[in-house]
C-alpha cells in the first residue's frame, strides 16, 4: 500500500506468492500502491495477482482492507508506520 518502494518488499512477496498459490490455488493477492518512476512490479504470468497501481485515498484504502481476509506488509527493514 502507498508508494511501492524497494524497502516495502513487493518483489519478496511476489516470490513467496508463487509458492503459496501452488498450495492454495483459489487465492488472490492484491498489490495496491503507486509505482514510482523507474520501479517495476513483475507479475507476468501470475493470474492470481491483481495490481492496483495507483495511490489509494482513505475510502479506497478502507474498502480494500474491509474486503480482504489478511493484510501483508513485507517490509525489508523496519516499517513506515
Secondary structure, DSSP 4 states (H G I P E B T S, - for coil): --B--GGG-HHHHHHHHHHHHHH-TT--EEEESBPPTT-----TT-TTEEEE-S---HHHHHHHHHH-S------SSS---
